Amino acid sequence: MRVRLLLLSLVAFCVVGCDHATKELAAEQFRADPLRLLSGALTLTYTENRDMAFGLLGPFLGAETRLWLLTATKSIAVVAGAGFLVLRHARSSWLTLLAISLITAGAAGNLIDRITRGYVVDFLRVPHWPVFNVADVAICTGAGLLFLAMRNRSGSESVA
């Protein structure tokens, strides 16, 4: 059990480290000059996200109020959610624990940005989609893995 938690903590640490290293690279390299890759299917560009996903709070709250509301809410949610999930699923499958680790790491990566910078750095742009970052990829991948783990678990329960 301790080895599992240690390995999953290592995964989370690596995701947060990769997230912040790539955000620093984006700030240094792509702020003024975006880089188009894959015939424009992927563009590396520096963007500051000062709102929540898709800018939903912008019309309703001032910038400073919005920052503190988002930071406090996410801090509480990440700590409470991660603690609950780890305790509840400590003996769960590797897939479930990996999903929880990725979601927690992604949330922590963006939360660190909100606390230290006041905004989240996004830099991955694909056509017809909002700009995102490594933390967002980790969250979405973790959510997908969690869905698969729950689907596998419910499928095995119906057979039994």
C-alpha angles and dihedrals in degrees: 000000000000091000090054092051091045092052092046090048088052090052090050092047091051092049092051091046093049091046093054095041090054091046090054090048090050091050091051101038110025105034094096102017119037117207118227115211134179094023091305095311087117126029124186106215135154116245132167113218106201095169136051122277112318092000094275098156097048098095094048110042138038118251097254095045090046092051095052093042092051094044095048094044094048093045092054093042095049096047096042095041096047092046092048094047095046093048093044096045102031090122095039127115122292089248093057093046092046089051091051090047093052094047092048093046092049092049091047092050093055092040091055088054092051092050099043102033105020090237141048120256113228122182112157112095125182124173117277095009135092117260112267143174143220092277090056090050090052092050093049093044091049091049090051092049091047089052090051092047092051091046092050091047094049090046093053092047093054091052093051 
